[in-house]
Amino acid sequence: MNNDNKAQFAFGMVGLGTMGRNLLLNMADNGYAVTGYDKSEKMLQIFEEEGKKHNLKGFADINQFVDSLQSPKTIILLVPAGAIVDSVILELQPLLAKGDIIIDSGNSHFTDTSRRYLELKDKGIHFFGMGISGGEEGARFGPSMMPGGDKEAYAVVKDMLEAVSAKVNGDPCVTYIGAGASGHFVKMTHNGIEYAIMQLLAEAYEIMKNGLDYDNDQIQQVFDKWNNGRLKSFLMEITKDVFLFKDVKTGNLLVDEIKDEAKSKGTGKWTSQVAMDVEMPIPTIDAAVSTRNLSKLKKLRVELNEAFGATEKIDATEGFIDDLEEAFYFAMANAYAQGMHLLWKASIDYEY
C-alpha cells in the first residue's frame, strides 16, 4: 500500500516525451504541483532541465512515482497508443487504490478505451480517455482537450484542465464529453474533420497552381486573404505560412520540395471505418482518407496523368477566386456537419 505521508504532488505524468513534458510545464505554470515518470534517463534529464523554473523532479522508479502522488492519485498517460498503454496500466494497477484516476491522453482507438474503462471500473479505478488537440505547442501553452469517463471523477480534474486549456473569448477549450470512451471518439472524429479540411486546402492549391497558373506568391496571398475572413483557422494560417519558408538545403521554397505522398497515423481511417459501422455517411471525410491513400500510389498516378491528365487551363472569370472561397466554405461546413452527425449517431449507438 502507498504511503500518503510521502505524497507531495497533485498530478503525475507517465511519459516524458515532448507532449508529456510540455503539458506538465503548462500545469506547473498554472500553479499545480506535478511530477513525471519515465524509464529513460535522458527524458528525465530533459524534463528536469526544462522544469528548472519550477524545480520539477521526475522518477525512474514507478513505485516512488506513485507514492509521491496525493490521493486520489491522478495519473496522466502520454505514451504511444496500443500495447504500451496496456503495459503501463498493468504496472500501475497494483499500486493504486479505489477512487484513483488514470487518464490516457494518447491517440488510442475508442474501442481500446472502452475495454480499459470497463476493466478498471471493476477494480474501482476511474479511467478517462482524453483526446488532446494542438500538438506540442498546444500542450505547452493551451490545448483543446476532450475528456470522457466517470462524471463524478471529472470533478477532481476539472479545475486543472480548465486552467491549462486554450481559451476562446475567455472560455476554456475543455468540457466533460460523456461516459466511457466518448472522449477518444470525439478526438477521432475531430481528426477526421481535420483530414477533410486539409484535403480541401490541397485541392484549392491544385486548382490555383495547375488550373490558374498562379505562382506561390499569388497562392499565398489568396490563403492569407482567406485567413482574414470567415475561413480563418489554424490550418489556414499554417498553410499560408508554409509558402514563405525556404528549404535550407536547396534555397527553394519549401512547398516545392515537399514529397506529394501523404502518410497518416490512422485516425482518419478509423473515422471512416466507424461511420460505416454505424451506417452514417461522411463522404467528405471518406474522400479525404481515400485521397491520402491514393497519394501513396505515385508511380500509378504519374502514369495515368501522362496518359489521361488534363492539359487545359481554367478560363477564370474575375470572380473565380471568390467562387473558390464559396466552394471551400460550403465543403468545410459539410465536413463539420458530417462529423457532428456521426457524434450524434455514436451517442445513441454507444450510449455516450
N, C-alpha and C positions, 0 to 999 in steps of 0.2 A: 504494500500500500504506500502511496506517495505521502511525503511529509510536508504538510502545508506550512510548517514553520520556516521552510526554506523558500517558500513561494514569494516572488517579488515582481513578476511580470503579468500583465493583464492579457496579453496575446502572444502566441508563438507562431513561427513560420517554419514549415518543413520545405526545404528547397531554397537555397540562397543564390540562384541564378539571377540574372538581371531583373526579371519581373518580381521575384520574391524580395530581393534587396530593396528595389525601388518602392514597393508597397510598404515595407517595414519603415523605410526612411520617411515616407509620407505620414505614416501613423505616428512616428516619433515627433515629426514636425508639429503634429496636432496635439501633442502632449500626452500620448499614450506610452506606457512602459512596455516595451516589446523586446523580444529576443528571437533567435533563429537557430535552426539545426540543419547541418549538412555534413555528410560523410567526407566531403572534400576539404582538406586543409586550406587549399588555395581559395575556395569560395568563402570560407570563414575569414581568412585574412583580408580579402577584398571587402567583405561586409564590415568588418571592424574598422578598416581604413576609411571607408566611405561614411561610417557612422561615428567618426571621432567627435563631431559636434555634440552628439547626444550620449557619448560614452557607451555606445552599443557593444554588446558582447554576444557571441554565439557559442554553440555547443557542438562537439563532435560525438558526444555520448547521449543517446536518446533518453536514457533513464534520468540523467541530470537535467536534460532539457525539460522533460515533463514535470519533474519535481520542482522546477523553478517557476511554474505557472500557478497563478491564483485560481481558486475554484469559483464557479465552474470553469474548468480548464477549456480554453478555446484555442484550437489549433487550425491554422490555415495551411492547406497543401498547395504548393505551386511546383509540381513535378510533372514530367511527361505523362500524358494520358495513357491508359491501358494497364498492363500488368504491374507497373511500378506503383500506381495508386493502390492497388490491392495489397501489394507487398508492404507499403508504408502503413496501411490500416492494420494489417496483421501485427506489425511491430508495436503500434500504438495501443491496440485494443486491451491487452492485459494490464497496461499502465494507467488506464482511465477508469473512472467511476461513473455511476448513473448520473445523468444530467450534464456530463461533459459534452463538448461540441467539436466536431470536425467539419471543416469547410473545404471542399475540393474546388479550387479556383482554376483548374486547368480546363482544357478543351475535351472533357470526357463526353462520350456518347451518352445520351439521356437514358438509354436502357441500362447501361452500367451503373449510372447514378441511382436509378430505381432499385436495382438489386442491392446496392450498398446501403441505401436508405433503409430498406426493409430488414436487412441483416443486422444493422446496428440498432435499429429501433427495438428489435427483440432483446437486445442487451442493455437497453436504457440509455444508449448514447445517441445524441442528436447528430444527424448528418445533413449537411447542406451541399447542394451543387450550386455553385455561383459562377456564372459567366462574368468575365471582365473584358471590357472593350476600351481601347485607347492605346494599346501597346505599351512599350517601355516608358515613354514619356507620360502617358496617361497614368500608369501605375505610380509614377513618382509625384505627379502634381495634380492628379484628379481624374480617375477613371469613371466610366459608367459601369455599374455593377448590377447583376441580376440574380439575387439570392432566392433559392427555393428550398423549402424544408419545413420543419415544425414551426408553426407560428409563435408558440409560446417561447421557443428558444431564440427567435429573432429579436426579442426584446433585449437580450444580452448583448447583441452586436449592433443593434440599430443605430445608436448614437455614434459609435465609432465609424460605421460605414458611411453615415451621412456626413461626418466631419471630413473624411478623406476623399469623398467622391467629387467629381466635377460638378459645377453649379451652372444652371441656366436661369437667368433672371433671379438669382438667389436661391433657387430650388435645387435640392440635391438630386443628382442623376442616379438614384438608387431607391428602390422600394421593395417591399415584400412581394414576391411574384406569386407564390402559391405553394401547395404541398408537393411532396415527392420530388420528382426530377424536373419540375416546371422551370426552374432557373436555367438549367442547361438546355432545355428545349427552346426557351426564348433566345438564348445565345446562339444556338444552332440556326434558328430562323433569322435572326439578325445577320448572321454571316451569309445566309442565302440571299437576303435582300442586298447585301453589300456586293456579292458576286454580280448580281443583276446590274447594279449601278456602275460597277467597273466595266462591264461589258458595253453598256451604253456609252461610256466615255471613250472606249476603244473604237466603237462604231462611228461616233461623231468625229473622232480624229481621222479615221479612214476616209470618211466622206470628204472632209476638208482637204486632206493631203492628196489623195489619189483621184477624188472626184472634181474638186475645185482647183487643184494645183496650188493650194496655199503652201507657203513656206512655214518653217517653225515659228518665226516671229508673228506671223499672221494668226496662226492657230493659238499661240499663247495669248494673244490679245483677245481672241474670242472667248477662251476659257476664263480669262481674267475678268472680262465684262460679265460673263455669266455668274461668276463667283460674287459679284457685287449686286446681284439681283436675287430672284426667287430660287435659283439653283445653288445658292451659297451653301457649302458644306465642306467638311474636312477632306473628302475625296476630291472635290473640285479644286480645292485650294492646293493640295499636293500635286494634282495633275498639272495645273497651270505653272507651278513652280519647277516641275521637272524639265520644262523647256528652257530653263535658264541655266541649268547645270552643265558643265563641260566634263568630259571624261579625262581624268588626269593623265592617262597613258597616251591617248591619241590627240587630245586637244579639241576633238569634235564634240558637238552637243551630245549629251548622254543619251537622249531619246533615240538618236540614230544608231547607237551602239548596242542597245538592249536586244537580246535574242527574242524573237517573236514566238516563243514557246512557253506557255504558262503552266506552272506547277500549282499544286494545291495541297492543303492539309486534310481535305476530305469533308469539311463541314458543309460545304455547298452541296456535295453529293448526298450527304445524309439528309439534307432538307428535301431534296427531290425524292429520295427513296421513301421517306416517311410520308410525304404528301401522297405518293402512290398508295401507300398502305392505308391511309385514312380516306382515300378517294377524294382528295381536294386538288383541283387543278391550279398549278402555279407556273404557267407557260413561260413567263418572262424569266423566272429563276431557272427553270429547266433549260431554256435556250442558252443561258449564260454558262451553266455547267457543261452542256454539250459542246459549246464553242471552245471552252478551255480544253476539253478532251481532243477536239479537232485540231487545236493549235499544236498539239504534240505530234501530229502526223505530217510533219513538214515536207518530207520528200513527196508524199502523195499530193499535198496542197500545191506545191510548186509545179508538179507535172500537170495537174488539172488546170492550173491557172495559165500555163503556157499553151495548153490545148484549147481551153474554152473561156479564158479570162476576158473580162470586158476591157475594151480599149478606148471607148468614147468617154470624153469628159462631160461633166454636168454643165448644161447651159443654164447657169444660175441667174435668176432674176435678182433685182436689187434687194428684195425682202427675203431671200433664201435663208440667210443665217437666222433671221427671226423665226422663220418656219421650222428650221432645225431645232432651235431652242424650244419652240412649242412642242415638237415631237418628243424631244428629250424629256420635257416636263411631264407630258402625258404618260410616257413609258415608265418614268420613275414613279409616278403616282400609282400606276398599275402594279409595279413591283411591291410597293408598300401595301397596297390593298390585298394582294395575293398572300403576302406574309402574315398580315393581320388576320385574314380569313383562316389561314392554316392554324394560327394560335387559337382562334375561336373553336375550330373543329377539334383540336387536340385537347382543349379544356374539357370538352364534352366526353370524348372517347377515353381519355386517360384520367378523368376526374380530378383535374387540377383546380 
